[in-house]
Amino acid sequence: MLQLQKKFPHIEVHPEIGLKNLPYSSASCHLFLKSIQLLEQCGEIASSDPQTSLMGQADWLVRLAYFRDALDISNNTQLMRIAEQLNIPRSPIEKLLNNGEGMAALSSCTTNDKQKLIEGSPSFVFNEGRQRLYGNIGYHIIAANIKALLEVPENKPSWY
């Protein structure tokens, strides 16, 4: 990881990443983020920044906690500290964690990914699922695929 950082000087990586505070799983932070997303969708919480959702902000803080600060992001105490940084009240998040609603939403995403044959992240699915781009793909490849789909004449198949 530290060797990779040399290629990207704008990214901060803790020198002890992977050596201390290893998370047992990433599932708890995914559940935490999904719960925040649900709260935003129902209007219970809202971002003060119209450009970024609270879930997006929390996602970024989770990444910083792991990569920059080498914190255990599987630990709910660490996750609730992130919620506090964003002024998200604990009780609505805890309600979704405790009543299973957050888990149901997360499980639904996982089931949906399996049905669409999503292998990992990032994945781009185009053309009603007939075209997939997966992994570390350059911008130009993504743009070329989108451009090709947008330029299909009306009433013609996508491979035209």
Backbone bond lengths (Angstrom), bond angles and torsions (degrees), N, CA, C in turn:
res aa  C-N    CA-C-N  psi(-1)  N-CA   C-N-CA  omega(-1)  CA-C   N-CA-C  phi
1 M - - - 1.452 - - 1.526 110.22 -
2 L 1.306 116.79 -42.75 1.463 119.85 -177.97 1.528 110.66 -67.89
3 Q 1.324 117.84 -32.54 1.468 120.60 176.26 1.530 110.19 -66.04
4 L 1.318 115.85 -39.29 1.456 120.83 179.18 1.526 111.13 -64.55
5 Q 1.315 116.44 -34.51 1.461 120.53 -179.14 1.522 111.42 -60.78
6 K 1.316 118.23 -31.85 1.463 121.37 -178.82 1.523 111.65 -60.65
7 K 1.328 116.73 -28.70 1.465 120.82 178.03 1.527 111.90 -76.47
8 F 1.323 116.64 -20.22 1.462 122.25 -176.45 1.520 109.73 -128.91
9 P 1.326 118.40 78.59 1.464 120.96 -173.77 1.528 114.21 -63.90
10 H 1.316 118.31 -16.05 1.464 120.97 179.47 1.533 112.44 -79.63
11 I 1.330 116.91 -7.01 1.459 121.53 -178.92 1.528 109.50 -101.37
12 E 1.328 114.98 132.41 1.463 120.00 177.51 1.524 109.26 -96.84
13 V 1.331 116.68 127.37 1.459 121.85 176.58 1.523 108.05 -126.35
14 H 1.312 115.48 129.16 1.458 121.08 179.85 1.528 109.62 -64.07
15 P 1.327 118.38 136.76 1.471 120.09 -178.24 1.526 114.08 -63.09
16 E 1.334 117.26 -19.22 1.467 119.70 179.58 1.526 112.99 -107.15
17 I 1.341 116.71 19.55 1.459 119.37 178.92 1.530 109.08 -60.94
18 G 1.290 115.58 135.93 1.455 120.97 -178.14 1.520 113.78 81.45
19 L 1.314 116.48 -4.04 1.466 120.32 -179.29 1.525 112.26 -112.31
20 K 1.336 116.84 -26.55 1.465 119.67 179.84 1.521 109.86 -136.43
21 N 1.300 115.67 155.14 1.473 122.87 178.03 1.520 112.82 53.68
22 L 1.314 117.03 41.41 1.459 120.24 -179.42 1.522 110.49 -66.62
23 P 1.332 117.36 129.36 1.468 119.44 176.11 1.532 110.17 -68.22
24 Y 1.318 116.06 145.68 1.462 120.13 175.04 1.523 109.90 -72.94
25 S 1.331 115.73 -29.97 1.456 121.19 -176.46 1.530 108.42 -163.32
26 S 1.306 115.95 158.84 1.463 119.51 172.33 1.527 110.67 -94.05
27 A 1.330 117.39 -3.09 1.466 120.84 -175.82 1.526 112.41 -61.29
28 S 1.334 117.63 -39.57 1.467 118.59 -177.55 1.521 112.02 -66.38
29 C 1.334 117.72 -36.28 1.472 117.30 178.22 1.534 110.50 -73.48
30 H 1.332 118.28 -31.66 1.471 119.98 174.80 1.532 110.54 -65.34
31 L 1.321 116.12 -39.47 1.462 120.83 177.26 1.529 110.69 -65.29
32 F 1.315 116.99 -42.50 1.463 123.12 176.63 1.535 110.51 -58.44
33 L 1.330 116.30 -48.53 1.465 120.65 -178.92 1.530 111.42 -66.15
34 K 1.315 117.50 -40.09 1.463 120.95 178.51 1.527 110.12 -63.68
35 S 1.328 117.10 -37.54 1.462 120.45 178.37 1.523 111.08 -64.59
36 I 1.317 117.05 -40.82 1.472 120.33 176.80 1.528 109.67 -64.21
37 Q 1.309 116.92 -42.06 1.466 120.63 178.38 1.533 110.87 -60.16
38 L 1.327 117.48 -43.33 1.464 120.83 178.29 1.523 111.51 -61.83
39 L 1.328 116.54 -41.77 1.463 120.53 179.21 1.527 111.12 -63.63
40 E 1.318 116.69 -36.83 1.471 119.75 176.27 1.524 110.76 -68.15
41 Q 1.313 116.87 -42.68 1.460 120.75 -177.50 1.526 112.05 -63.05
42 C 1.326 116.91 -34.93 1.467 118.86 179.71 1.531 112.28 -87.72
43 G 1.340 117.35 -1.02 1.456 121.57 176.33 1.512 114.87 82.30
44 E 1.326 116.95 10.86 1.465 119.80 -179.80 1.528 112.04 -73.46
45 I 1.318 116.71 -30.08 1.462 122.02 175.16 1.526 107.64 -134.33
46 A 1.329 116.02 157.56 1.463 119.98 179.90 1.521 109.51 -150.28
47 S 1.306 114.68 147.04 1.457 121.05 178.48 1.512 110.01 -76.94
48 S 1.309 116.12 143.92 1.461 120.19 174.43 1.528 110.49 -81.70
49 D 1.325 116.31 -12.42 1.467 122.70 179.15 1.525 108.77 -102.68
50 P 1.323 118.60 111.39 1.467 119.86 -177.83 1.533 113.64 -65.95
51 Q 1.324 117.11 -15.09 1.461 121.05 -178.70 1.533 112.89 -84.16
52 T 1.333 117.38 -22.82 1.462 120.78 -173.05 1.517 110.51 -137.05
53 S 1.310 116.71 129.48 1.460 121.22 176.25 1.523 109.85 -70.99
54 L 1.313 115.62 160.80 1.461 119.41 174.84 1.525 110.40 -64.31
55 M 1.328 116.83 -35.82 1.456 119.75 177.64 1.528 109.68 -63.18
56 G 1.320 117.75 -41.45 1.460 121.07 177.31 1.520 112.15 -63.50
57 Q 1.330 115.98 -41.14 1.462 119.94 177.42 1.524 110.91 -65.89
58 A 1.329 116.65 -41.54 1.463 120.39 178.73 1.526 110.51 -65.40
59 D 1.318 116.44 -39.68 1.461 120.97 177.68 1.528 110.31 -58.05
60 W 1.320 116.67 -45.28 1.459 120.86 179.62 1.537 110.90 -63.13
61 L 1.335 116.25 -42.50 1.465 119.58 179.80 1.533 111.90 -66.80
62 V 1.325 117.75 -33.38 1.464 120.75 175.19 1.528 109.50 -64.45
63 R 1.327 116.73 -43.18 1.467 120.57 179.03 1.533 110.74 -62.97
64 L 1.330 116.77 -43.04 1.462 119.73 177.65 1.530 110.95 -63.26
65 A 1.322 115.67 -41.59 1.467 119.53 -179.84 1.525 110.34 -58.72
66 Y 1.318 117.44 -41.17 1.457 120.07 -178.50 1.528 112.03 -77.36
67 F 1.331 116.37 -57.23 1.464 119.91 -172.24 1.529 113.40 -75.31
68 R 1.310 117.42 -46.53 1.459 120.36 -175.55 1.523 112.75 -82.71
69 D 1.356 115.38 -40.59 1.457 119.36 -172.14 1.527 113.76 -103.26
70 A 1.330 117.65 -6.43 1.473 123.40 -179.81 1.524 111.82 53.76
71 L 1.335 116.98 44.23 1.461 121.64 177.67 1.522 110.08 -94.50
72 D 1.307 115.62 156.27 1.462 121.92 178.25 1.528 108.62 -79.75
73 I 1.323 116.69 100.72 1.465 120.93 -177.20 1.523 112.82 -80.55
74 S 1.330 117.66 3.40 1.466 119.74 172.39 1.528 110.22 -89.81
75 N 1.312 116.69 -7.47 1.457 122.70 -176.35 1.532 109.72 -87.86
76 N 1.332 116.30 121.52 1.467 120.14 -177.97 1.519 113.21 -62.31
77 T 1.319 118.05 -29.17 1.466 120.29 177.34 1.527 109.69 -62.27
78 Q 1.330 117.00 -44.17 1.474 120.83 177.64 1.532 110.56 -62.85
79 L 1.324 116.63 -41.32 1.464 120.61 -179.01 1.522 111.31 -66.16
80 M 1.315 117.36 -39.35 1.467 119.89 178.85 1.535 111.23 -69.05
81 R 1.320 117.20 -28.52 1.472 119.66 173.95 1.530 110.08 -64.64
82 I 1.310 116.29 -36.71 1.465 120.37 176.76 1.527 109.57 -65.13
83 A 1.314 117.14 -43.21 1.469 120.32 176.77 1.528 110.47 -58.79
84 E 1.320 116.61 -42.27 1.467 120.87 178.50 1.521 111.47 -61.96
85 Q 1.334 117.24 -40.31 1.471 120.42 178.08 1.523 110.94 -58.84
86 L 1.322 116.66 -31.30 1.464 121.46 -178.12 1.527 112.54 -96.56
87 N 1.335 116.03 7.54 1.464 122.29 -178.75 1.526 112.64 59.03
88 I 1.321 115.79 34.52 1.461 120.74 175.18 1.530 106.69 -93.86
89 P 1.325 117.89 123.36 1.463 119.44 179.82 1.530 111.55 -64.09
90 R 1.319 115.74 143.39 1.470 121.69 -178.21 1.518 112.53 -67.22
91 S 1.320 116.97 -41.39 1.464 120.22 -169.28 1.528 113.92 -58.80
92 P 1.337 120.68 -42.20 1.471 117.02 178.16 1.533 113.02 -66.41
93 I 1.325 116.50 -34.83 1.465 119.69 177.30 1.524 109.13 -66.34
94 E 1.326 116.52 -48.11 1.459 120.64 -179.27 1.525 111.82 -60.77
95 K 1.340 116.21 -35.63 1.470 119.86 177.87 1.532 109.92 -60.14
96 L 1.332 116.94 -46.86 1.465 120.38 -179.58 1.525 112.06 -67.72
97 L 1.313 116.80 -33.08 1.459 120.54 177.14 1.524 110.43 -70.36
98 N 1.334 116.79 -39.42 1.465 121.25 -175.46 1.525 113.86 -79.83
99 N 1.343 117.43 -34.28 1.468 118.16 -175.97 1.534 113.11 -89.32
100 G 1.327 117.12 -2.94 1.460 120.35 176.32 1.512 114.79 90.51
101 E 1.323 117.81 -7.09 1.468 120.34 -177.80 1.523 111.51 -63.93
102 G 1.325 116.87 -41.43 1.462 120.13 177.51 1.518 111.30 -62.43
103 M 1.330 117.10 -43.14 1.459 121.61 179.27 1.526 110.83 -64.98
104 A 1.315 117.04 -39.36 1.472 120.36 178.69 1.525 110.49 -61.74
105 A 1.330 116.68 -42.57 1.466 120.30 179.48 1.527 110.91 -66.83
106 L 1.324 116.52 -41.76 1.458 120.22 178.46 1.526 110.52 -64.77
107 S 1.314 117.51 -43.10 1.462 121.63 178.89 1.521 111.09 -63.23
108 S 1.324 116.19 -37.57 1.459 120.37 178.16 1.528 110.70 -61.93
109 C 1.332 116.22 -40.20 1.472 119.86 177.38 1.521 110.79 -63.34
110 T 1.321 116.29 -42.75 1.461 120.70 -179.55 1.518 110.64 -64.27
111 T 1.334 116.45 -43.27 1.470 120.47 177.92 1.516 110.44 -63.11
112 N 1.316 116.53 -42.68 1.460 121.49 178.56 1.528 111.14 -61.48
113 D 1.332 116.40 -42.27 1.469 120.81 177.84 1.527 110.77 -61.36
114 K 1.324 116.71 -42.70 1.470 119.95 -179.79 1.517 110.82 -65.78
115 Q 1.326 116.60 -39.53 1.469 119.90 179.20 1.519 111.03 -64.89
116 K 1.322 116.63 -33.68 1.465 120.99 179.58 1.527 112.25 -89.88
117 L 1.330 116.14 3.48 1.460 122.84 179.55 1.529 112.44 60.61
118 I 1.333 116.14 39.25 1.459 121.46 176.52 1.524 107.52 -76.39
119 E 1.315 116.39 120.85 1.464 120.79 -175.81 1.521 112.77 -89.35
120 G 1.293 118.16 -25.04 1.456 120.49 -177.92 1.506 109.78 177.45
121 S 1.311 114.86 -161.62 1.449 120.74 -175.12 1.521 109.91 -126.79
122 P 1.305 117.27 139.72 1.460 127.04 -4.06 1.526 111.53 -80.04
123 S 1.306 115.43 151.20 1.464 123.06 173.23 1.517 108.23 -131.56
124 F 1.305 115.60 137.15 1.458 122.15 176.79 1.518 106.84 -120.17
125 V 1.324 116.70 124.81 1.460 121.73 -179.07 1.523 107.20 -117.06
126 F 1.319 115.20 123.54 1.468 121.73 -178.12 1.527 109.82 -123.08
127 N 1.327 114.49 167.07 1.456 122.05 166.51 1.531 111.22 57.14
128 E 1.334 115.46 54.16 1.459 122.87 179.91 1.528 112.38 52.52
129 G 1.310 117.00 36.60 1.450 121.72 175.82 1.514 115.58 86.45
130 R 1.317 117.16 0.66 1.469 119.50 -177.97 1.523 112.69 -82.82
131 Q 1.303 117.14 -11.11 1.461 120.96 -177.79 1.524 109.01 -132.86
132 R 1.337 116.35 129.96 1.456 121.40 -178.45 1.519 110.79 -132.46
133 L 1.301 115.18 138.54 1.459 121.65 170.44 1.519 105.87 -121.73
134 Y 1.309 115.92 131.13 1.459 120.15 -173.67 1.517 110.33 -136.19
135 G 1.326 115.35 137.88 1.454 120.54 172.82 1.515 113.56 96.92
136 N 1.301 114.74 -159.07 1.456 122.70 -176.54 1.527 109.30 -79.56
137 I 1.316 115.63 86.51 1.465 122.00 -174.59 1.517 108.81 -110.64
138 G 1.313 115.86 136.40 1.453 120.92 -179.42 1.519 112.80 -67.98
139 Y 1.304 115.32 152.85 1.460 122.65 -179.56 1.523 111.77 -55.27
140 H 1.324 117.52 -40.28 1.460 120.55 -175.90 1.528 112.17 -64.91
141 I 1.322 117.32 -33.15 1.467 120.35 177.56 1.524 109.99 -69.62
142 I 1.312 116.37 -43.01 1.466 120.37 178.10 1.530 109.59 -62.40
143 A 1.332 116.35 -48.11 1.463 121.11 -179.02 1.523 111.30 -60.92
144 A 1.329 117.91 -42.30 1.472 121.16 179.86 1.523 110.99 -62.01
145 N 1.319 117.16 -40.25 1.462 120.76 178.96 1.520 111.48 -66.29
146 I 1.304 116.96 -43.10 1.472 120.57 178.75 1.523 110.05 -65.54
147 K 1.313 116.70 -44.74 1.468 120.90 179.74 1.527 110.70 -59.61
148 A 1.315 117.05 -44.38 1.464 120.55 179.85 1.525 111.18 -60.64
149 L 1.319 117.53 -40.45 1.463 119.97 179.29 1.524 112.02 -70.05
150 L 1.327 117.35 -35.09 1.468 120.58 179.98 1.522 112.36 -72.28
151 E 1.323 116.31 -24.00 1.462 120.06 -177.04 1.527 114.15 -92.01
152 V 1.321 117.65 4.21 1.456 120.67 178.58 1.525 108.74 -67.50
153 P 1.344 117.34 125.42 1.459 118.80 177.79 1.534 111.44 -61.21
154 E 1.315 115.63 150.54 1.461 120.57 -179.84 1.524 110.15 -58.70
155 N 1.313 114.66 141.51 1.476 122.25 -179.99 1.515 114.14 63.97
156 K 1.306 117.55 23.13 1.459 122.11 176.10 1.524 108.74 -117.30
157 P 1.314 118.09 151.61 1.470 118.84 176.74 1.527 110.68 -69.79
158 S 1.321 115.63 158.64 1.459 120.60 -174.44 1.521 112.68 -64.82
159 W 1.312 119.03 -21.20 1.461 120.79 -178.48 1.520 112.08 -88.99
160 Y 1.339 116.44 4.20 1.460 121.56 -177.69 1.502 111.69 -63.06
